[in-house]
Amino acid sequence: MNTFLIGGGVLILLAVYLVSTYNGLVVLKTRIQEAFSGIDVQLKRRADLIPNLVETIKGYAKHEKEVFENVTKARSALMTADNVHAKAEADNMLTGALKSLFAVAEAYPELKANTNFQDLQRQLEDTEDKVAYSRQFYNSNVLDFNAKIQMFPTNLLAGMLGFTAFEFFKADESERKKVDVKF
């Protein structure tokens, strides 16, 4: 009788462990999906601001056609990207194109004084901060999940149930280079 109770208790504890581990992995996976969605929302917000910014600058810099085309191409690539790697690449491409766009704006003092341009620039800067936070939040959740599925004994259950590691949102090589600031 005691053996039966002990065996039953062990089975119940094992079942509770398995269910709680599975549910914990599902929660972590869902947080990653939500965090990726947060990145998506901020990238979409930035992409929505860009046409207004381009139109404002176009009024002052009509001969800068290549810069505008690069921004448009980069924006389109971001809007069609469908996974972490593609979004990261498109985001990096758009960041580079925006740097060129703002470099063009620097050449037009009357544009820099335009209140519409200043407002758009502030909104874009705010969005860039939110994009950075969203990436950090996503990567923190990926770290928690990836660590959890690699630790014993969870790794045994995670492998059997098909849980696999997520990809971190990474910076492009060009963004890792040293920046020279000159005044």
C-alpha positions as CSV (number, residue, x, y, z in Angstrom):
1,M,0.0,0.0,0.0
2,N,2.8,2.4,0.9
3,T,4.7,1.6,-2.3
4,F,1.5,2.3,-4.3
5,L,1.1,5.7,-2.6
6,I,4.8,6.6,-3.0
7,G,4.7,5.5,-6.7
8,G,1.4,7.5,-7.2
9,G,3.0,10.6,-5.5
10,V,6.1,10.4,-7.7
11,L,3.9,10.1,-10.9
12,I,1.8,13.1,-9.8
13,L,5.0,15.2,-9.1
14,L,6.4,14.1,-12.5
15,A,3.1,15.1,-14.2
16,V,3.1,18.5,-12.4
17,Y,6.7,19.1,-13.4
18,L,6.1,18.2,-17.0
19,V,3.0,20.4,-17.3
20,S,4.6,23.3,-15.6
21,T,7.7,23.0,-17.7
22,Y,5.7,22.8,-20.9
23,N,3.5,25.8,-19.9
24,G,6.6,27.8,-18.9
25,L,8.1,27.2,-22.4
26,V,4.9,28.2,-24.1
27,V,4.8,31.4,-22.0
28,L,8.3,32.3,-23.0
29,K,7.7,31.5,-26.6
30,T,4.6,33.7,-26.6
31,R,6.6,36.5,-25.0
32,I,9.1,36.3,-27.9
33,Q,6.3,36.4,-30.4
34,E,4.8,39.4,-28.7
35,A,8.2,41.1,-28.5
36,F,8.8,40.6,-32.2
37,S,5.4,42.1,-32.8
38,G,6.5,45.1,-30.8
39,I,9.5,45.5,-33.1
40,D,7.2,45.2,-36.1
41,V,4.9,47.9,-34.7
42,Q,7.7,50.3,-34.2
43,L,9.3,49.6,-37.6
44,K,5.9,50.1,-39.2
45,R,5.5,53.4,-37.4
46,R,8.9,54.5,-38.7
47,A,8.1,53.4,-42.2
48,D,4.9,55.4,-42.1
49,L,6.8,58.5,-41.0
50,I,9.3,58.3,-43.9
51,P,7.0,59.3,-46.8
52,N,6.1,62.5,-44.9
53,L,9.7,63.2,-44.2
54,V,10.8,62.5,-47.8
55,E,8.1,64.8,-49.2
56,T,9.1,67.6,-46.8
57,I,12.8,67.2,-47.9
58,K,11.9,66.9,-51.6
59,G,10.4,70.4,-51.6
60,Y,13.9,71.7,-50.7
61,A,16.2,69.2,-52.4
62,K,14.7,68.4,-55.7
63,H,18.0,67.2,-57.3
64,E,18.7,64.5,-54.7
65,K,16.8,61.8,-56.6
66,E,19.1,58.9,-55.7
67,V,18.8,59.5,-52.0
68,F,15.0,59.5,-52.2
69,E,15.0,56.3,-54.3
70,N,17.3,54.5,-51.8
71,V,15.0,55.5,-48.9
72,T,11.9,54.2,-50.9
73,K,13.6,50.9,-51.7
74,A,14.7,50.4,-48.1
75,R,11.3,51.2,-46.8
76,S,9.7,48.7,-49.3
77,A,12.2,46.0,-48.2
78,L,11.3,46.6,-44.6
79,M,7.5,46.4,-45.3
80,T,7.9,43.0,-47.1
81,A,10.4,41.4,-44.7
82,D,8.8,38.4,-43.0
83,N,11.3,37.0,-40.6
84,V,13.8,38.2,-38.0
85,H,16.8,38.0,-40.3
86,A,15.1,39.8,-43.2
87,K,13.7,42.5,-40.9
88,A,17.1,43.1,-39.4
89,E,18.7,43.4,-42.8
90,A,15.9,45.7,-44.1
91,D,16.1,47.8,-40.9
92,N,19.8,48.2,-41.3
93,M,19.4,49.2,-45.0
94,L,16.7,51.8,-44.0
95,T,18.9,53.2,-41.2
96,G,21.7,53.8,-43.7
97,A,19.3,55.4,-46.2
98,L,17.9,57.7,-43.5
99,K,21.4,58.8,-42.6
100,S,21.9,59.8,-46.2
101,L,18.6,61.6,-46.2
102,F,19.5,63.6,-43.1
103,A,22.9,64.4,-44.6
104,V,21.0,66.0,-47.5
105,A,18.8,67.9,-45.1
106,E,21.9,69.3,-43.4
107,A,22.7,71.1,-46.7
108,Y,19.5,73.1,-46.5
109,P,19.3,75.5,-43.5
110,E,15.8,76.7,-44.4
111,L,14.7,73.0,-44.3
112,K,16.2,72.5,-40.9
113,A,14.3,75.5,-39.7
114,N,11.0,74.2,-41.1
115,T,8.7,73.2,-38.2
116,N,7.1,70.3,-40.1
117,F,10.6,68.9,-40.7
118,Q,11.6,69.4,-37.1
119,D,8.4,67.7,-35.9
120,L,8.9,64.7,-38.2
121,Q,12.5,64.5,-37.1
122,R,11.5,64.4,-33.5
123,Q,8.9,61.7,-34.1
124,L,11.5,59.7,-36.0
125,E,14.0,60.0,-33.2
126,D,11.3,58.9,-30.7
127,T,10.5,56.0,-32.9
128,E,14.2,55.0,-33.2
129,D,14.4,54.9,-29.4
130,K,11.3,52.7,-29.3
131,V,12.8,50.4,-32.0
132,A,15.9,50.1,-29.9
133,Y,13.9,49.3,-26.8
134,S,11.8,46.8,-28.7
135,R,14.9,45.0,-30.0
136,Q,16.3,44.8,-26.5
137,F,13.0,43.5,-25.1
138,Y,12.9,40.8,-27.9
139,N,16.5,39.8,-27.3
140,S,15.9,39.5,-23.5
141,N,13.0,37.2,-24.1
142,V,15.0,35.2,-26.7
143,L,17.8,34.9,-24.1
144,D,15.5,33.6,-21.4
145,F,13.8,31.1,-23.8
146,N,17.0,29.8,-25.4
147,A,18.7,29.4,-22.0
148,K,15.7,27.5,-20.7
149,I,15.5,25.0,-23.5
150,Q,19.3,24.3,-23.2
151,M,19.3,23.6,-19.4
152,F,18.9,20.1,-18.0
153,P,16.4,18.6,-17.5
154,T,14.2,21.0,-19.5
155,N,16.3,20.4,-22.6
156,L,15.0,16.8,-22.7
157,L,11.4,17.9,-22.7
158,A,12.0,20.8,-25.0
159,G,13.6,18.6,-27.6
160,M,10.8,16.0,-27.5
161,L,8.2,18.7,-27.9
162,G,9.9,20.5,-30.8
163,F,10.9,23.7,-29.0
164,T,13.9,25.2,-30.9
165,A,16.0,28.2,-30.3
166,F,15.0,31.7,-31.6
167,E,17.3,34.0,-33.5
168,F,18.5,37.1,-31.8
169,F,17.8,40.5,-33.5
170,K,21.4,41.5,-34.5
171,A,23.1,44.7,-35.7
172,D,24.5,44.7,-39.2
173,E,28.3,44.7,-39.6
174,S,28.3,48.4,-40.7
175,E,26.5,49.4,-37.5
176,R,29.3,47.9,-35.4
177,K,32.0,50.0,-36.9
178,K,33.6,52.8,-34.9
179,V,31.9,56.2,-35.5
180,D,34.1,59.2,-35.9
181,V,32.5,62.4,-34.5
182,K,34.1,65.6,-35.8
183,F,33.2,69.1,-35.0
